[in-house]
Amino acid sequence: MLLDVEFDEPGRFSHFVQRVNRAPILWTVGLMIPVYAISFSIAFVAILIDPHMYSPSGQLALMLVSALLVMLYHWFFSRYQTSSTLAQVIQFSSGLLPVIGGFIVFGISYISVFN
């Protein structure tokens, strides 16, 4: 069941939400690619700054920013994009794949360290 999102006041945000719901797959994929590219770039820079983690606070801060970008993107679309079930499936799978990939990376690193 799809929920209707209603706005009482006209404004830029409500117009943006209406545009997203008029072409949900275009906006889902069109924003997903740059958000993920920027987020992965920030995470890569975080690892390059201190690859041996001598001072992990800067690294963790950049990783937090990277994760926050992706989570805000998924939160926005899960909350306000209501017109397409396919776009919601794309959102769910694109949000779930990095989590599964992270668990695989942790599993491989655990196996390689302790074997």
C-alpha positions as CSV (number, residue, x, y, z in Angstrom):
1,M,0.0,0.0,0.0
2,L,1.4,3.4,-1.0
3,L,1.0,6.3,1.4
4,D,0.1,9.8,0.1
5,V,2.4,12.6,1.3
6,E,0.5,15.9,1.6
7,F,1.9,19.3,2.2
8,D,-0.1,22.2,3.4
9,E,2.2,25.0,2.4
10,P,3.7,25.6,-1.0
11,G,7.5,25.7,-1.1
12,R,10.6,24.5,-2.7
13,F,10.7,21.2,-0.7
14,S,7.1,20.3,-1.5
15,H,7.7,21.1,-5.2
16,F,10.8,18.9,-5.1
17,V,8.8,16.0,-3.5
18,Q,6.1,16.4,-6.2
19,R,8.8,16.3,-8.9
20,V,10.3,13.1,-7.3
21,N,6.9,11.4,-7.3
22,R,6.2,12.4,-11.0
23,A,9.4,10.6,-12.2
24,P,10.4,8.3,-9.3
25,I,12.8,6.0,-11.0
26,L,14.6,8.8,-12.8
27,W,15.1,10.6,-9.5
28,T,16.0,7.4,-7.6
29,V,18.7,6.3,-10.0
30,G,19.7,9.9,-11.0
31,L,20.5,10.9,-7.4
32,M,21.7,7.4,-6.2
33,I,24.7,7.4,-8.5
34,P,26.2,10.8,-7.5
35,V,25.3,10.3,-3.8
36,Y,27.0,6.9,-3.7
37,A,30.0,8.2,-5.8
38,I,30.5,11.1,-3.4
39,S,30.1,8.9,-0.4
40,F,32.5,6.3,-1.6
41,S,35.0,9.0,-2.5
42,I,34.8,10.5,1.0
43,A,35.3,7.0,2.5
44,F,38.3,6.4,0.2
45,V,39.9,9.7,1.2
46,A,39.3,8.8,4.9
47,I,41.3,5.6,4.4
48,L,44.0,7.4,2.4
49,I,44.5,10.0,5.2
50,D,45.6,7.4,7.7
51,P,45.8,3.9,6.3
52,H,47.3,2.4,9.5
53,M,44.8,4.1,11.8
54,Y,47.3,5.7,14.1
55,S,44.7,8.4,14.8
56,P,41.3,7.1,13.8
57,S,39.2,10.0,14.9
58,G,39.6,11.9,11.6
59,Q,39.0,8.7,9.7
60,L,35.9,7.9,11.7
61,A,34.5,11.4,11.3
62,L,34.8,11.2,7.5
63,M,33.3,7.7,7.5
64,L,30.4,9.1,9.5
65,V,29.9,11.9,7.0
66,S,30.0,9.3,4.2
67,A,27.5,7.1,5.9
68,L,25.2,10.0,6.8
69,L,25.0,11.1,3.1
70,V,23.8,7.6,2.1
71,M,21.4,7.3,5.0
72,L,19.9,10.7,4.3
73,Y,19.4,9.8,0.7
74,H,17.6,6.5,1.6
75,W,15.6,8.2,4.3
76,F,14.3,10.9,2.0
77,F,13.3,8.5,-0.7
78,S,11.8,5.9,1.7
79,R,9.8,8.7,3.4
80,Y,8.6,10.9,0.4
81,Q,8.8,8.8,-2.7
82,T,5.4,7.1,-2.7
83,S,4.3,6.7,-6.4
84,S,6.4,3.8,-7.6
85,T,6.9,0.3,-6.1
86,L,9.7,-0.4,-8.5
87,A,11.6,2.7,-7.3
88,Q,11.1,1.6,-3.7
89,V,12.5,-1.9,-4.5
90,I,15.5,-0.1,-6.1
91,Q,15.9,1.9,-2.9
92,F,15.7,-1.2,-0.7
93,S,18.1,-3.2,-2.8
94,S,20.6,-0.4,-3.2
95,G,20.6,0.2,0.5
96,L,20.9,-3.5,1.4
97,L,23.8,-4.4,-1.0
98,P,26.4,-2.2,0.6
99,V,25.5,-3.7,4.0
100,I,25.9,-7.2,2.6
101,G,29.1,-6.2,0.9
102,G,30.4,-4.8,4.2
103,F,29.7,-8.0,6.0
104,I,31.5,-10.0,3.3
105,V,34.5,-7.7,3.5
106,F,34.6,-8.1,7.3
107,G,34.2,-11.9,7.0
108,I,37.1,-12.1,4.5
109,S,39.3,-9.9,6.6
110,Y,38.5,-11.9,9.7
111,I,39.3,-15.2,8.0
112,S,42.6,-13.8,6.5
113,V,43.7,-12.4,9.9
114,F,43.0,-15.4,12.0
115,N,44.1,-18.1,9.7
